[in-house]
C-alpha cells in the first residue's frame, strides 16, 4: 500500500537505497502556500471576509481562521490530485 498523497514528503531526499523522509508533508507545504496567498490578499474586502468568518465560527483570532482556511484549501487540492470530489 502506498503512502497517501498528503502524507508524502514535499521534498524527499533520495539516497542510494531508499527515499529518506525529512521535512514537511505535501499537506503542510500546500497549506503554507495557501496561507501565503491568503495573507497576500490584503485588500480590505478579504480582511473583512476573514474577520466575519472568524466571528461566525466563534474563533477569537483571525489568524486561526486563516490557518484553518489554508488547511482546507490544501485538503481540497490533495483530494483533486487524488481524483476525489
C-alpha positions in Angstrom: 0.0 0.0 0.0 1.4 3.4 -0.9 1.6 6.4 1.3 -1.4 8.8 0.9 -0.5 11.8 -1.1 -1.0 14.3 1.8 1.4 12.3 3.9 4.2 12.1 1.3 7.2 14.4 1.8 7.2 17.7 -0.1 11.0 17.4 -0.6 12.1 13.8 -0.4 15.8 13.1 -0.2 16.8 10.2 -2.4 19.7 8.1 -1.2 21.4 5.0 -2.8 18.9 2.6 -1.3 15.8 4.4 -0.2 14.0 7.7 0.0 14.5 9.3 3.3 11.6 11.2 4.8 12.7 14.6 6.0 10.9 17.8 6.3 7.3 18.7 5.8 4.4 16.7 4.2 2.8 17.8 1.0 -0.3 18.8 3.0 1.8 21.1 5.2 3.6 22.5 2.1 0.4 23.2 0.3 -1.2 24.7 3.4 1.8 27.0 3.7 1.4 28.1 0.1 -2.3 28.7 0.6 -1.7 30.7 3.7 0.8 32.8 1.8 -1.8 33.5 -0.8 -4.4 34.4 1.7 -2.1 36.8 3.5 -1.0 38.4 0.2 -4.6 39.2 -0.4 -4.5 42.1 2.0 -7.4 44.0 0.4 -10.0 45.4 2.8 -12.7 43.1 1.3 -10.6 39.9 2.0 -9.7 41.1 5.5 -13.3 41.9 6.4 -14.4 38.5 4.9 -11.9 36.7 7.1 -12.9 38.7 10.2 -16.6 37.9 9.5 -15.8 34.2 9.1 -13.8 34.2 12.4 -16.7 35.8 14.2 -19.2 33.4 12.7 -17.2 30.4 13.8 -16.5 31.9 17.2 -12.8 32.0 16.6 -11.1 34.6 18.7 -8.3 35.3 16.3 -8.4 36.0 12.6 -5.1 34.1 12.3 -6.9 30.9 13.4 -9.4 31.4 10.6 -6.6 31.9 8.0 -4.8 28.8 9.2 -8.0 26.7 9.0 -8.8 28.1 5.6 -5.3 27.2 4.4 -5.6 23.6 5.6 -9.0 23.3 4.0 -7.5 24.6 0.7 -4.6 22.1 0.9 -7.0 19.2 1.6 -9.2 20.2 -1.4 -6.1 20.3 -3.6 -4.9 16.9 -2.4 -8.4 15.5 -3.0 -8.4 16.9 -6.5 -5.0 15.5 -7.2 -6.1 12.1 -6.0 -9.2 12.2 -8.2 -11.7 12.6 -5.3 -14.6 15.1 -5.1 
